[in-house]
């Protein structure tokens, strides 16, 4: 049997504000870390609904 290799997690960039679509591209562990920071108010998430309403005006 071959030994399983552990995947190394790529470091998450030091963003302060995240776009929801960018979160979808993260792997599970990165996603969990970012969402926990968002919930703890260390990071922010963009409100894309707000952006759409500004464009329509």
PyMOL CGO cylinders between C-alpha atoms (Angstrom):
from pymol import cmd
from pymol.cgo import CYLINDER

trace = [
    CYLINDER, 0.00, 0.00, 0.00, 1.16, 3.46, -0.73, 0.3, 1, 1, 1, 1, 1, 1,
    CYLINDER, 1.16, 3.46, -0.73, 1.08, 6.14, 1.87, 0.3, 1, 1, 1, 1, 1, 1,
    CYLINDER, 1.08, 6.14, 1.87, -1.53, 8.78, 1.25, 0.3, 1, 1, 1, 1, 1, 1,
    CYLINDER, -1.53, 8.78, 1.25, -0.15, 12.22, 0.62, 0.3, 1, 1, 1, 1, 1, 1,
    CYLINDER, -0.15, 12.22, 0.62, -1.75, 15.06, 2.45, 0.3, 1, 1, 1, 1, 1, 1,
    CYLINDER, -1.75, 15.06, 2.45, -2.69, 17.98, 0.28, 0.3, 1, 1, 1, 1, 1, 1,
    CYLINDER, -2.69, 17.98, 0.28, -1.12, 21.22, 1.29, 0.3, 1, 1, 1, 1, 1, 1,
    CYLINDER, -1.12, 21.22, 1.29, -3.61, 24.00, 1.56, 0.3, 1, 1, 1, 1, 1, 1,
    CYLINDER, -3.61, 24.00, 1.56, -2.79, 27.10, -0.39, 0.3, 1, 1, 1, 1, 1, 1,
    CYLINDER, -2.79, 27.10, -0.39, -2.71, 30.19, 1.81, 0.3, 1, 1, 1, 1, 1, 1,
    CYLINDER, -2.71, 30.19, 1.81, -5.65, 32.53, 1.47, 0.3, 1, 1, 1, 1, 1, 1,
    CYLINDER, -5.65, 32.53, 1.47, -4.77, 35.98, 0.28, 0.3, 1, 1, 1, 1, 1, 1,
    CYLINDER, -4.77, 35.98, 0.28, -5.05, 38.78, 2.81, 0.3, 1, 1, 1, 1, 1, 1,
    CYLINDER, -5.05, 38.78, 2.81, -8.26, 40.20, 1.42, 0.3, 1, 1, 1, 1, 1, 1,
    CYLINDER, -8.26, 40.20, 1.42, -10.44, 42.30, 3.64, 0.3, 1, 1, 1, 1, 1, 1,
    CYLINDER, -10.44, 42.30, 3.64, -13.53, 42.13, 1.49, 0.3, 1, 1, 1, 1, 1, 1,
    CYLINDER, -13.53, 42.13, 1.49, -14.81, 39.08, -0.39, 0.3, 1, 1, 1, 1, 1, 1,
    CYLINDER, -14.81, 39.08, -0.39, -17.14, 38.77, -3.37, 0.3, 1, 1, 1, 1, 1, 1,
    CYLINDER, -17.14, 38.77, -3.37, -19.64, 35.89, -2.95, 0.3, 1, 1, 1, 1, 1, 1,
    CYLINDER, -19.64, 35.89, -2.95, -18.70, 34.34, -6.30, 0.3, 1, 1, 1, 1, 1, 1,
    CYLINDER, -18.70, 34.34, -6.30, -15.04, 34.21, -5.31, 0.3, 1, 1, 1, 1, 1, 1,
    CYLINDER, -15.04, 34.21, -5.31, -15.96, 32.24, -2.20, 0.3, 1, 1, 1, 1, 1, 1,
    CYLINDER, -15.96, 32.24, -2.20, -17.40, 29.51, -4.41, 0.3, 1, 1, 1, 1, 1, 1,
    CYLINDER, -17.40, 29.51, -4.41, -13.97, 28.84, -5.91, 0.3, 1, 1, 1, 1, 1, 1,
    CYLINDER, -13.97, 28.84, -5.91, -12.30, 28.09, -2.57, 0.3, 1, 1, 1, 1, 1, 1,
    CYLINDER, -12.30, 28.09, -2.57, -11.77, 24.55, -1.41, 0.3, 1, 1, 1, 1, 1, 1,
    CYLINDER, -11.77, 24.55, -1.41, -13.74, 23.44, 1.65, 0.3, 1, 1, 1, 1, 1, 1,
    CYLINDER, -13.74, 23.44, 1.65, -11.09, 24.22, 4.26, 0.3, 1, 1, 1, 1, 1, 1,
    CYLINDER, -11.09, 24.22, 4.26, -10.37, 27.66, 2.85, 0.3, 1, 1, 1, 1, 1, 1,
    CYLINDER, -10.37, 27.66, 2.85, -14.08, 28.39, 2.60, 0.3, 1, 1, 1, 1, 1, 1,
    CYLINDER, -14.08, 28.39, 2.60, -14.62, 27.48, 6.25, 0.3, 1, 1, 1, 1, 1, 1,
    CYLINDER, -14.62, 27.48, 6.25, -11.77, 29.72, 7.38, 0.3, 1, 1, 1, 1, 1, 1,
    CYLINDER, -11.77, 29.72, 7.38, -13.02, 32.70, 5.38, 0.3, 1, 1, 1, 1, 1, 1,
    CYLINDER, -13.02, 32.70, 5.38, -16.65, 32.28, 6.44, 0.3, 1, 1, 1, 1, 1, 1,
    CYLINDER, -16.65, 32.28, 6.44, -15.64, 32.00, 10.10, 0.3, 1, 1, 1, 1, 1, 1,
    CYLINDER, -15.64, 32.00, 10.10, -13.72, 35.27, 9.78, 0.3, 1, 1, 1, 1, 1, 1,
    CYLINDER, -13.72, 35.27, 9.78, -16.72, 36.90, 8.09, 0.3, 1, 1, 1, 1, 1, 1,
    CYLINDER, -16.72, 36.90, 8.09, -18.98, 35.73, 10.92, 0.3, 1, 1, 1, 1, 1, 1,
    CYLINDER, -18.98, 35.73, 10.92, -16.49, 37.07, 13.48, 0.3, 1, 1, 1, 1, 1, 1,
    CYLINDER, -16.49, 37.07, 13.48, -16.49, 40.39, 11.62, 0.3, 1, 1, 1, 1, 1, 1,
    CYLINDER, -16.49, 40.39, 11.62, -12.79, 40.17, 10.80, 0.3, 1, 1, 1, 1, 1, 1,
    CYLINDER, -12.79, 40.17, 10.80, -13.60, 40.19, 7.08, 0.3, 1, 1, 1, 1, 1, 1,
    CYLINDER, -13.60, 40.19, 7.08, -16.45, 41.58, 5.01, 0.3, 1, 1, 1, 1, 1, 1,
    CYLINDER, -16.45, 41.58, 5.01, -18.51, 40.26, 2.16, 0.3, 1, 1, 1, 1, 1, 1,
    CYLINDER, -18.51, 40.26, 2.16, -19.69, 42.47, -0.69, 0.3, 1, 1, 1, 1, 1, 1,
    CYLINDER, -19.69, 42.47, -0.69, -23.41, 43.00, -1.02, 0.3, 1, 1, 1, 1, 1, 1,
    CYLINDER, -23.41, 43.00, -1.02, -23.92, 42.36, -4.72, 0.3, 1, 1, 1, 1, 1, 1,
    CYLINDER, -23.92, 42.36, -4.72, -27.59, 43.35, -4.51, 0.3, 1, 1, 1, 1, 1, 1,
    CYLINDER, -27.59, 43.35, -4.51, -26.44, 46.84, -3.52, 0.3, 1, 1, 1, 1, 1, 1,
    CYLINDER, -26.44, 46.84, -3.52, -24.08, 46.97, -6.52, 0.3, 1, 1, 1, 1, 1, 1,
    CYLINDER, -24.08, 46.97, -6.52, -26.87, 46.03, -8.93, 0.3, 1, 1, 1, 1, 1, 1,
    CYLINDER, -26.87, 46.03, -8.93, -29.19, 48.73, -7.64, 0.3, 1, 1, 1, 1, 1, 1,
    CYLINDER, -29.19, 48.73, -7.64, -26.47, 51.37, -8.07, 0.3, 1, 1, 1, 1, 1, 1,
    CYLINDER, -26.47, 51.37, -8.07, -25.92, 50.33, -11.69, 0.3, 1, 1, 1, 1, 1, 1,
    CYLINDER, -25.92, 50.33, -11.69, -29.62, 50.59, -12.52, 0.3, 1, 1, 1, 1, 1, 1,
    CYLINDER, -29.62, 50.59, -12.52, -29.85, 54.21, -11.37, 0.3, 1, 1, 1, 1, 1, 1,
]
cmd.load_cgo(trace, "trace")
